Amino acid sequence: MTAPSAWSPLRRPLFRALWVADVASNVGTWMHDAAAAWLMTLLAPSPLMVSLVQAATTLPLFLLALPAGALADVFDRRRILLAAQVWLFLMIALLGVLTIVGVVQPWMLLVISLAIGAGSAVDLPAWQAIIPETVPREELAASVGLGTVAINIARAVGPALAGVIIVAGGPGPVFLINAVSVACVFYVLWRWRRESHRATLPAERLVSAMRAGIRYVRYAPALRTVVVRTAAFVGFASALWALLPLVAKTSLGRGPVAYGALVGSLGLGGLLGAALLPTWRKRWSTDAITAWATAAFAVGLLALAWVTNFGVLLGAMVIAGGGWLTTLSSVILAAQRGAAEWVRGRALAMSTLTLFGSLAVGAVLWGVVANRFTITWALTAASAGLLLGLGLIPRFRLAAAEGLDLAPSRDWEDPVVAEDVAADAGPVLVTVEYTVEPAQRGAFAAAMRRLLRPIRLRDGAVFWELFVDSANPNRCLECFLVESWSEHLRQHDRGTKSDRDVEETIRTFYIRGDERTTHYVALPPADSPTR
């Protein structure tokens, strides 16, 4: 079978419409971000205040990412996206009006940026989670790549357009243009008639769904890797985004057009990286590619710190932009591949939480460092941190997600019940009895703890242990505890084809056909209604 090209998903009408709307929205967003940062240099031109604009936009994405991811998994994703577009339109239009009439103050800019960030926090996990619904599995990598292409088209075009508009009419019109781009996304989503799926179980409660998302990421090695690698890269790389406006204005002594050109060069580098990435993936491993991409971004940071020739800086930003896109595209793809459909919104939200939390914390940190030690040394320290972070790659490999098949296996048989069991009854103790030869027991126990225990805990168990019968050394008993009957029934739907392979490995250590599963439901207190 011929591998899909980088552009294959665009042949699909739904994906194409969403992608075009995404490009328009991203152009508006990058125009907005450039205008907001420049507006703060006019209102309060200190490194800390300018970096707080980025922090205000990204902090809600950190604080609200997990609840937003749970919403995306529990409720209809299209409706969540429509509501988010309405909120974003109102907040962005408000900032535009306040700026045009000349009453905007630094605190207003920061508060409205927080509100915009909150809308983006709700929007992003749902948006990322719908992408696998629009393309087949073999085109997922290409669709993620096109998503980063959309961002980098916007990064190449948006800031430059913003610079021209700011010179002509100030930041206010830029904000209104962004509001229009949000309306375009609303229109495309409104026209989409998403297929609804009738649930057989009650919807998860929000808090329980959030706990399930955290538990899934904790016990899924591929997603733990995404979290660690994202934090190690973005925490240091955030120095560039936080301090670039000040480098353009103070270090280089230039205006908004020059700032837009620098950010546009980053976007151009991202486009070049997106064009070359499919070829690189055929030749080198994901981890080798991201190592070189991280080093390229570190070079861009050093150039921004020490180079004053504007033409050379533009070239360095192209290199840094390629490094940024390549690294983020790789971690986003690993997150998509490492998350099952039932928890995709929450898993991607954890990736988003790490990304924007690192951006927000990093923006403040590097702003403080620049205030204390100068912009030059802050950028130099960030570059050194990126290079030191490469030492994490041997232990945390993004390629671990590439071999996973997370399609539902539906191998578990329905539990046997003698009477009706309430959905919220529990906790539920599940035991599985195995017959194991004593000579195999050590290897069996090691395999169970290393391979099966993380799966049980990932999919809903809050306790897991393996026991041996003191009266019968051939009898081993696996026990795991689940919060409720409905949560255990969800476990039956959460097993994947990769999990089936693990179970086949475990079966080589015990006598097949002798295993027996039993379910115990906690009795309610005496004064509670009986089931």
C-alpha positions as CSV (number, residue, x, y, z in Angstrom):
1,M,0.0,0.0,0.0
2,T,1.3,3.4,-0.9
3,A,2.0,5.7,2.1
4,P,-0.3,8.7,2.2
5,S,1.2,12.0,1.1
6,A,1.6,14.9,3.4
7,W,-1.5,16.5,1.7
8,S,-3.8,13.4,1.5
9,P,-6.2,14.6,4.3
10,L,-7.1,17.7,2.2
11,R,-8.9,15.5,-0.2
12,R,-11.5,14.9,2.4
13,P,-14.1,17.7,2.4
14,L,-14.7,17.8,6.1
15,F,-11.1,17.9,7.0
16,R,-10.4,20.5,4.3
17,A,-13.1,22.8,5.5
18,L,-11.9,22.6,9.1
19,W,-8.3,23.1,8.0
20,V,-9.1,26.2,6.0
21,A,-11.0,27.6,9.0
22,D,-8.1,26.7,11.2
23,V,-5.7,28.6,9.0
24,A,-7.9,31.7,9.0
25,S,-8.3,31.5,12.8
26,N,-4.6,31.0,13.4
27,V,-3.7,33.9,11.1
28,G,-6.1,36.0,13.3
29,T,-4.6,34.6,16.5
30,W,-1.0,35.4,15.5
31,M,-2.0,38.9,14.4
32,H,-3.7,39.3,17.7
33,D,-0.7,38.0,19.7
34,A,1.7,40.3,17.9
35,A,-0.6,43.3,18.4
36,A,-1.2,42.5,22.1
37,A,2.5,42.2,22.8
38,W,3.2,45.4,20.9
39,L,0.3,47.2,22.7
40,M,1.9,46.4,26.0
41,T,5.3,47.8,24.9
42,L,3.3,51.1,24.3
43,L,1.4,50.9,27.6
44,A,4.1,49.6,30.0
45,P,7.4,48.8,28.2
46,S,9.1,46.6,30.8
47,P,10.3,43.0,30.2
48,L,8.0,41.7,33.0
49,M,4.9,43.4,31.7
50,V,5.4,42.3,28.1
51,S,6.1,38.7,29.2
52,L,2.9,38.8,31.3
53,V,0.8,39.3,28.1
54,Q,2.0,35.8,27.0
55,A,1.5,34.4,30.5
56,A,-2.0,35.8,30.7
57,T,-3.0,34.1,27.4
58,T,-1.3,30.8,28.2
59,L,-2.0,30.4,32.0
60,P,-5.7,29.5,31.5
61,L,-4.6,26.9,29.0
62,F,-2.6,25.4,31.9
63,L,-5.2,25.7,34.6
64,L,-8.2,24.7,32.6
65,A,-6.7,22.1,30.2
66,L,-7.8,19.0,32.2
67,P,-11.4,20.1,32.9
68,A,-11.7,21.1,29.3
69,G,-10.3,17.7,28.1
70,A,-12.9,16.0,30.4
71,L,-15.6,18.1,28.9
72,A,-14.4,17.1,25.4
73,D,-14.7,13.4,26.3
74,V,-18.0,13.5,28.3
75,F,-20.1,15.9,26.1
76,D,-20.5,16.6,22.4
77,R,-17.3,18.0,21.1
78,R,-18.9,20.1,18.3
79,R,-21.2,21.9,20.7
80,I,-18.3,22.6,23.0
81,L,-16.4,24.1,20.1
82,L,-19.4,26.3,19.1
83,A,-19.8,27.7,22.6
84,A,-16.1,28.4,22.7
85,Q,-16.1,30.4,19.5
86,V,-19.0,32.6,20.8
87,W,-17.0,33.4,23.9
88,L,-13.8,34.1,22.0
89,F,-15.6,36.4,19.6
90,L,-17.1,38.5,22.4
91,M,-13.8,38.9,24.3
92,I,-11.7,39.7,21.3
93,A,-14.2,42.2,19.9
94,L,-14.4,43.8,23.3
95,L,-10.6,44.3,23.4
96,G,-10.7,45.7,19.8
97,V,-13.3,48.3,20.8
98,L,-11.6,49.3,24.0
99,T,-8.3,49.8,22.0
100,I,-9.8,51.8,19.2
101,V,-11.6,54.2,21.5
102,G,-8.4,54.7,23.4
103,V,-9.4,53.6,26.9
104,V,-7.5,50.4,27.2
105,Q,-5.1,50.1,30.2
106,P,-2.4,47.5,31.0
107,W,-4.7,45.7,33.5
108,M,-7.5,45.6,30.9
109,L,-5.3,44.0,28.4
110,L,-4.1,41.4,30.9
111,V,-7.7,40.6,32.1
112,I,-9.1,40.2,28.6
113,S,-6.1,38.1,27.6
114,L,-6.9,35.8,30.5
115,A,-10.5,35.6,29.3
116,I,-9.4,34.8,25.8
117,G,-7.0,32.2,27.2
118,A,-9.9,30.6,29.0
119,G,-11.9,30.3,25.8
120,S,-8.9,28.8,24.0
121,A,-8.4,26.3,26.9
122,V,-11.9,24.9,26.3
123,D,-11.5,25.0,22.5
124,L,-8.2,23.3,22.1
125,P,-8.7,19.8,23.5
126,A,-12.0,19.4,21.7
127,W,-10.5,20.6,18.5
128,Q,-7.5,18.2,18.7
129,A,-9.8,15.3,19.7
130,I,-12.1,15.7,16.6
131,I,-9.2,15.4,14.1
132,P,-9.0,11.6,14.2
133,E,-12.8,11.5,13.5
134,T,-12.1,13.3,10.1
135,V,-9.3,11.1,8.7
136,P,-8.5,7.4,8.7
137,R,-5.7,6.2,11.0
138,E,-3.1,6.0,8.2
139,E,-3.5,9.7,7.5
140,L,-3.3,10.8,11.1
141,A,0.4,11.8,10.9
142,A,-0.3,13.8,7.8
143,S,-3.3,15.5,9.5
144,V,-1.2,16.5,12.5
145,G,1.5,17.8,10.1
146,L,-1.1,19.9,8.3
147,G,-2.3,21.2,11.6
148,T,1.2,22.5,12.3
149,V,1.4,23.8,8.8
150,A,-1.7,25.9,9.5
151,I,0.0,27.3,12.6
152,N,3.1,28.2,10.7
153,I,1.3,29.7,7.7
154,A,-0.3,31.9,10.3
155,R,3.0,32.6,12.0
156,A,4.6,33.5,8.7
157,V,1.8,35.8,7.6
158,G,0.0,37.0,10.7
159,P,2.6,39.0,12.5
160,A,3.8,40.7,9.3
161,L,0.2,41.7,8.5
162,A,-0.3,42.8,12.1
163,G,2.9,45.0,11.8
164,V,1.6,46.7,8.7
165,I,-1.9,47.3,10.2
166,I,-0.4,48.6,13.5
167,V,1.6,51.1,11.6
168,A,-1.5,52.2,9.6
169,G,-4.1,52.2,12.3
170,G,-2.8,50.8,15.6
171,P,-3.5,47.5,17.3
172,G,-7.3,47.9,17.6
173,P,-8.2,46.9,14.0
174,V,-6.0,43.8,14.4
175,F,-8.1,42.6,17.2
176,L,-11.3,43.1,15.2
177,I,-9.9,41.1,12.3
178,N,-9.2,38.3,14.7
179,A,-12.8,38.4,15.9
180,V,-13.9,37.9,12.3
181,S,-11.6,34.9,11.9
182,V,-13.3,33.3,14.9
183,A,-16.7,33.8,13.3
184,C,-15.4,31.9,10.3
185,V,-14.6,28.9,12.5
186,F,-18.0,29.1,14.1
187,Y,-19.6,29.0,10.6
188,V,-17.8,25.8,9.5
189,L,-18.5,24.0,12.8
190,W,-22.2,25.1,12.6
191,R,-22.5,23.5,9.2
192,W,-20.9,20.2,10.3
193,R,-23.4,17.5,11.2
194,R,-21.4,15.3,13.4
195,E,-22.5,11.8,13.8
196,S,-23.9,11.2,17.3
197,H,-23.0,8.1,19.3
198,R,-25.7,6.8,21.7
199,A,-24.0,5.8,25.0
200,T,-25.1,2.6,26.8
201,L,-23.7,3.8,30.1
202,P,-24.3,7.0,32.1
203,A,-22.0,9.8,31.3
204,E,-19.0,10.1,33.5
205,R,-19.1,12.8,36.2
206,L,-16.7,15.7,35.5
207,V,-14.4,15.2,38.5
208,S,-14.3,11.4,38.0
209,A,-13.5,11.9,34.3
210,M,-10.6,14.3,35.3
211,R,-9.2,11.6,37.7
212,A,-9.5,9.0,35.0
213,G,-7.6,11.3,32.6
214,I,-4.7,11.8,35.1
215,R,-4.7,8.1,35.9
216,Y,-4.5,7.2,32.2
217,V,-1.5,9.5,31.5
218,R,0.2,8.3,34.7
219,Y,0.1,4.7,33.6
220,A,0.6,5.1,29.8
221,P,4.3,5.2,29.2
222,A,3.9,6.9,25.7
223,L,2.0,9.8,27.3
224,R,4.4,10.2,30.2
225,T,7.1,10.6,27.6
226,V,5.1,13.3,25.8
227,V,4.7,15.2,29.1
228,V,8.4,15.1,30.0
229,R,9.7,15.9,26.6
230,T,7.2,18.8,26.1
231,A,8.2,20.4,29.4
232,A,11.9,19.9,28.8
233,F,11.6,21.7,25.4
234,V,9.0,24.4,25.8
235,G,10.1,25.5,29.3
236,F,13.4,26.8,27.8
237,A,12.1,27.6,24.3
238,S,9.5,30.0,25.8
239,A,12.2,32.5,26.4
240,L,12.2,33.3,22.6
241,W,8.5,34.0,22.5
242,A,8.5,36.0,25.7
243,L,11.4,38.2,24.9
244,L,11.3,38.6,21.1
245,P,9.2,41.8,21.2
246,L,11.8,43.5,23.5
247,V,14.7,42.3,21.4
248,A,13.1,44.0,18.4
249,K,12.2,47.2,20.2
250,T,15.1,47.7,22.6
251,S,18.1,45.6,21.5
252,L,17.6,46.3,17.8
253,G,15.8,49.6,18.1
254,R,13.2,48.7,15.5
255,G,9.4,48.9,15.1
256,P,6.4,46.6,14.7
257,V,7.2,45.8,11.1
258,A,10.6,44.4,12.0
259,Y,9.0,42.5,14.9
260,G,6.5,41.0,12.5
261,A,9.3,40.1,10.1
262,L,11.1,38.2,12.8
263,V,8.0,36.2,13.9
264,G,7.2,35.7,10.2
265,S,10.6,34.2,9.7
266,L,9.8,31.7,12.5
267,G,6.7,30.8,10.6
268,L,8.5,30.4,7.3
269,G,11.0,28.1,9.0
270,G,8.0,26.1,10.3
271,L,6.6,25.8,6.8
272,L,10.0,24.6,5.5
273,G,10.2,22.1,8.4
274,A,6.7,20.8,7.6
275,A,7.6,20.3,4.0
276,L,10.8,18.4,4.9
277,L,9.5,16.4,7.9
278,P,7.8,13.5,5.9
279,T,11.1,12.9,4.1
280,W,13.1,13.1,7.4
281,R,10.7,10.5,9.0
282,K,11.5,8.0,6.2
283,R,15.3,8.3,6.9
284,W,15.6,8.9,10.7
285,S,13.9,8.0,13.9
286,T,11.5,10.5,15.6
287,D,13.9,11.0,18.5
288,A,16.9,11.7,16.3
289,I,14.9,14.3,14.3
290,T,13.7,16.0,17.5
291,A,17.2,16.1,18.9
292,W,18.5,18.0,15.8
293,A,15.4,20.2,15.9
294,T,16.0,21.1,19.5
295,A,19.6,22.0,18.8
296,A,18.4,24.2,15.9
297,F,16.1,26.1,18.2
298,A,19.0,26.5,20.7
299,V,21.1,28.1,17.9
300,G,18.2,30.5,17.2
301,L,18.1,31.5,20.9
302,L,21.9,32.2,20.8
303,A,21.6,34.3,17.7
304,L,18.8,36.3,19.2
305,A,20.9,36.9,22.2
306,W,24.2,38.0,20.5
307,V,23.6,38.9,16.8
308,T,22.6,42.4,15.9
309,N,22.7,42.1,12.1
310,F,19.0,42.0,11.1
311,G,19.4,39.9,8.0
312,V,21.4,37.2,9.9
313,L,18.7,37.3,12.6
314,L,16.0,36.6,10.1
315,G,17.9,33.6,8.8
316,A,18.4,32.3,12.4
317,M,14.7,32.7,13.1
318,V,14.0,30.5,10.0
319,I,16.2,27.8,11.5
320,A,14.5,28.2,14.9
321,G,11.1,28.0,13.4
322,G,11.9,24.8,11.7
323,G,13.1,23.4,15.0
324,W,10.0,24.6,16.8
325,L,7.6,23.0,14.3
326,T,9.4,19.7,14.1
327,T,9.6,19.2,17.8
328,L,6.0,20.2,18.6
329,S,4.6,18.3,15.6
330,S,6.4,15.2,16.9
331,V,5.2,15.4,20.5
332,I,1.6,16.2,19.3
333,L,1.6,13.2,17.0
334,A,3.0,11.0,19.8
335,A,0.1,12.2,22.1
336,Q,-2.5,11.4,19.4
337,R,-1.0,7.9,18.9
338,G,-0.7,7.2,22.6
339,A,-4.3,8.0,23.5
340,A,-7.3,5.7,23.1
341,E,-10.5,7.3,21.7
342,W,-12.4,7.2,25.0
343,V,-9.8,9.4,26.8
344,R,-8.4,11.3,23.8
345,G,-9.6,14.7,24.9
346,R,-8.2,14.3,28.4
347,A,-4.9,12.9,27.2
348,L,-4.4,15.7,24.7
349,A,-5.4,18.2,27.4
350,M,-2.6,16.9,29.6
351,S,-0.3,17.5,26.7
352,T,-1.8,20.9,26.2
353,L,-1.5,21.6,30.0
354,T,2.2,20.8,29.8
355,L,2.8,22.9,26.7
356,F,1.0,26.0,27.8
357,G,1.9,25.6,31.5
358,S,5.6,25.6,30.4
359,L,5.0,28.6,28.1
360,A,3.3,30.5,30.9
361,V,5.8,29.7,33.7
362,G,8.7,30.1,31.3
363,A,7.5,33.5,30.1
364,V,7.4,34.8,33.7
365,L,10.6,33.1,34.6
366,W,12.6,34.4,31.6
367,G,11.0,37.9,32.1
368,V,12.3,37.9,35.7
369,V,15.8,36.6,34.6
370,A,15.9,39.3,31.8
371,N,15.1,42.0,34.4
372,R,17.8,40.7,36.7
373,F,20.6,39.7,34.3
374,T,19.7,41.3,30.9
375,I,17.9,39.9,27.9
376,T,21.1,38.6,26.4
377,W,22.0,36.3,29.3
378,A,18.4,35.1,29.7
379,L,18.3,33.9,26.1
380,T,21.8,32.3,26.5
381,A,20.7,30.4,29.6
382,A,17.6,29.2,27.9
383,S,19.7,27.9,25.0
384,A,22.0,26.0,27.4
385,G,18.9,24.5,29.1
386,L,17.6,23.2,25.7
387,L,20.9,21.5,25.0
388,L,21.1,19.9,28.5
389,G,17.5,18.6,28.0
390,L,18.7,16.4,25.1
391,G,20.0,14.0,27.8
392,L,16.4,12.9,28.5
393,I,15.9,11.4,25.0
394,P,17.4,7.9,25.7
395,R,15.0,7.4,28.6
396,F,12.0,9.1,27.2
397,R,11.6,8.1,23.5
398,L,8.7,9.5,21.5
399,A,8.9,6.5,19.1
400,A,7.4,4.3,21.8
401,A,3.9,5.4,20.6
402,E,4.4,4.4,17.0
403,G,3.8,0.6,17.5
404,L,0.6,1.0,19.5
405,D,-2.8,-0.2,18.2
406,L,-5.3,1.5,20.4
407,A,-8.4,0.3,18.5
408,P,-10.9,-1.3,20.9
409,S,-10.5,-5.1,21.2
410,R,-13.8,-5.8,23.1
411,D,-12.4,-9.1,24.3
412,W,-13.9,-9.0,27.8
413,E,-17.1,-11.0,28.4
414,D,-20.0,-9.3,30.1
415,P,-20.0,-9.9,33.9
416,V,-22.4,-12.5,35.2
417,V,-25.0,-10.9,37.5
418,A,-27.9,-12.7,39.4
419,E,-29.8,-9.4,40.1
420,D,-29.8,-5.8,38.9
421,V,-26.8,-3.8,40.0
422,A,-27.1,0.0,40.2
423,A,-24.7,2.0,38.0
424,D,-23.3,3.8,41.0
425,A,-23.0,0.7,43.2
426,G,-19.5,0.1,44.5
427,P,-16.7,0.0,44.9
428,V,-16.3,-3.2,42.9
429,L,-13.7,-5.8,43.6
430,V,-12.7,-8.0,40.6
431,T,-10.7,-11.1,41.1
432,V,-9.1,-13.3,38.4
433,E,-7.9,-16.8,39.4
434,Y,-4.9,-18.3,37.6
435,T,-3.3,-21.8,37.8
436,V,0.5,-21.4,37.6
437,E,3.2,-24.0,37.9
438,P,5.5,-23.1,40.9
439,A,8.5,-23.0,38.6
440,Q,6.8,-20.3,36.4
441,R,5.4,-18.3,39.3
442,G,8.3,-15.8,39.6
443,A,8.2,-15.0,35.9
444,F,4.4,-14.8,35.9
445,A,4.4,-12.4,38.8
446,A,7.1,-10.2,37.2
447,A,5.2,-10.1,33.9
448,M,1.9,-9.3,35.6
449,R,3.4,-6.4,37.6
450,R,5.3,-5.0,34.6
451,L,2.8,-5.5,31.8
452,L,-0.8,-6.0,33.1
453,R,-0.8,-3.9,36.3
454,P,-0.3,-0.6,34.5
455,I,-3.2,-1.5,32.1
456,R,-5.6,-2.2,34.9
457,L,-4.7,1.0,36.7
458,R,-4.7,3.0,33.5
459,D,-8.2,1.9,32.6
460,G,-9.9,2.5,35.9
461,A,-8.6,0.4,38.8
462,V,-7.7,2.3,42.0
463,F,-6.0,-0.7,43.6
464,W,-4.2,-3.8,42.1
465,E,-2.4,-6.7,43.7
466,L,-1.4,-10.3,43.0
467,F,-1.7,-13.0,45.6
468,V,-0.8,-16.7,46.0
469,D,-2.9,-19.2,47.9
470,S,-0.9,-20.3,51.0
471,A,-2.7,-23.7,50.9
472,N,-2.3,-24.2,47.1
473,P,0.9,-22.8,45.6
474,N,-0.5,-23.4,42.1
475,R,-3.3,-20.9,42.7
476,C,-2.6,-17.2,42.1
477,L,-5.3,-14.5,42.5
478,E,-5.2,-11.1,40.8
479,C,-7.4,-8.5,42.5
480,F,-8.2,-5.0,41.4
481,L,-10.7,-2.5,42.8
482,V,-12.8,-0.1,40.7
483,E,-14.8,2.9,42.0
484,S,-18.3,1.8,40.8
485,W,-20.1,-0.8,38.7
486,S,-20.5,1.6,35.8
487,E,-16.8,2.4,35.9
488,H,-16.0,-1.3,35.7
489,L,-18.4,-1.7,32.8
490,R,-16.5,1.0,31.0
491,Q,-13.3,-1.0,31.6
492,H,-14.8,-3.7,29.4
493,D,-14.9,-1.1,26.5
494,R,-11.4,0.3,27.2
495,G,-9.3,-2.7,26.3
496,T,-7.2,-2.2,23.1
497,K,-5.6,-4.5,20.6
498,S,-2.2,-3.7,22.0
499,D,-3.6,-4.8,25.4
500,R,-4.6,-8.1,23.8
501,D,-1.0,-8.7,22.8
502,V,0.0,-8.1,26.4
503,E,-2.6,-10.6,27.6
504,E,-1.3,-13.2,25.1
505,T,2.2,-12.8,26.6
506,I,0.8,-13.3,30.1
507,R,-1.0,-16.5,29.0
508,T,2.4,-18.2,28.2
509,F,3.0,-18.4,32.0
510,Y,-0.2,-20.1,33.2
511,I,-2.4,-23.0,32.3
512,R,-5.0,-21.7,29.8
513,G,-8.7,-22.4,30.4
514,D,-8.4,-22.5,34.2
515,E,-8.7,-18.7,34.8
516,R,-11.9,-17.6,36.5
517,T,-13.2,-14.0,37.0
518,T,-15.4,-13.0,39.9
519,H,-17.1,-9.7,40.7
520,Y,-17.8,-8.5,44.2
521,V,-20.0,-5.4,44.7
522,A,-19.7,-3.6,48.1
523,L,-22.9,-3.9,50.2
524,P,-24.6,-0.6,50.9
525,P,-24.9,0.6,54.6
526,A,-27.9,-0.8,56.4
527,D,-29.8,2.5,56.2
528,S,-29.3,2.8,52.4
529,P,-31.9,1.5,49.9
530,T,-31.2,-2.0,48.7
531,R,-30.4,-2.6,45.0
